[in-house]
Amino acid sequence: MGEAARVIEEFGYDEVNVNCGCPSNKVLIGAFGAVLMFDPHLVARITKQMIKSVKKIPVTVKCRLGVDDVDKWEDIVKFVKIVSEEGGVTKFIIHARKAHLNGLNPKENRTIPPLRYDWVFELKLLYPHLHFVINGGFDEIGKI
């Protein structure tokens, strides 16, 4: 991932993102997408190496508010804490709903789990030094 980040920067991109939010059925057979939310220490090791490998661009993380049974407020707080403190990430793009890896397909995962924008706002209050971008459920600009 560090090498990939370096190459991305060389191609002129202004940011590199680790997607820890994809609920595709394919993530069940690998360590990528929403499955990464089960192991925030792994995500932190990945992002730390990526940050070491780039010179100027930020490394960001896109995630969900939870995945399967790891979906409590304390779980997302722990994820952000570990990934920011151990991994050096300062920007999180948060799809404001949990992911169901069993029982819902990717399209259903974008519409069925309830949105929790309030949790993203609370994360910002808890971690005012971090940057949060809300993702999910927006049909028009400027409306939540």
N, C-alpha and C positions, 0 to 999 in steps of 0.2 A: 504494500500500500504506500510505503514511503517512496518507492521508485515511481509508482504511478502518479503520485502527487507532484513529484519533480518533473515528470514528463508533461503533465497537465499545465504546470506553470510555464514550461518552455514553449508550449503551444500558444501561450498568450492569454489563457483564461485568468479571470480575476478572483476566482474562489474555487475551492475544491470541497466537495460535500460527501460525507459518509452517510449513506441512506440506511438508517436503522428503523425504518417505518414501513417498508414494503411488505404487505401481507400475502404475496404470491404463494401459491402452493409449492413452487420450486424452492422457497426458503426452508421448507421443512427438511430438505435433504442436504442442507449446507449451513455454513455459519455466515449468513449474510441476511440483509433485510431485517424484518422485525425480530427475527430470532436473536439478533445481537443485543436486544434489550434485556435478555435474560442474563447477560454477562457484562455489566458496565465496566468492570476492570479490564476486560478484553478490549472494549471500545476505547478505553483510556490509553491502553498500550498502543493500539493502532493509531489513534490521533496524535499521540506524543511523537511517534516515529514519523508520521506525515509532516507534523509541524517542523521537526528537525530537518526534513528533506527539502523544504521550500524556503525561498529567500524572502518573498514579499507577500504572497497571497495568503488569506486566512483559510484555515481548515474549519469547516462547520459540520454540524450534525443535524440531520433530519430524523425525527423520531415521532412516536405516538405517545399518548399519555399512559399507555400500558399495553400489555400483550397477554392474552389469555387470562390466567389467574393472577398475574403480576400486574395488578391494575388499581392498586390503592394509592391514595395521595402520597403516602410515605415512599412508595416505590418510585414514582417519578422524581420526587425530591432527592432520593438516594442516587438515581441515575444521573441527574444533572450535577449533583455535588461531586460524584466520582469522576465523571467525564470532564468537568471543568477543572477541578483541582488536580487530579492526577494526569489528565490528558491534555490540559491546556486550552480546551475549547472555550471560546467566549461568545459564540453565536449558535443558537439552537433554532431550527425551524421545526415547529411543533404542530403536527396534524392533531387537532384538539379532540381526538377520540381514541379509544383503544383499538387494538387489532385483535381479531379472532383468527387464529391460525387453523383452527379446526371448526368446520361448520359454516363458514362464510367464504365466498369467493372474493377476489379483489374488488369487484364492482360493489358488492354488498358491504364490504368493509369501508367503502367511501360514503355509505349512506345510512346503514342500519345502526351501528353503535352510536349512542347519543353524543352530541358535541358538548364539550366542557370548556368553553372559552374562559370561564371563571378560573379554572385551574391554571391556565397560562398567565392570566393577570396576577394570580397569587404567586406564581413562580417569579415573576418580575419583581414583586414586592419583597420576596424572600432573597432574591439574588439581584439587587439593583445594578451591580457592576457588570452583569451579563446582558447580552442582546437577545431578545426573543422575537420571533416572527410567527404569527399564527397562520396556520394552513388548515384548510378543510371547511367545506360547507358554504363557501362564499359564492353567491350568484351575481352580485354586483359590487362595484367599488364603493367603499365608504359605509357599508352596512354590516353590522354584526347581528 
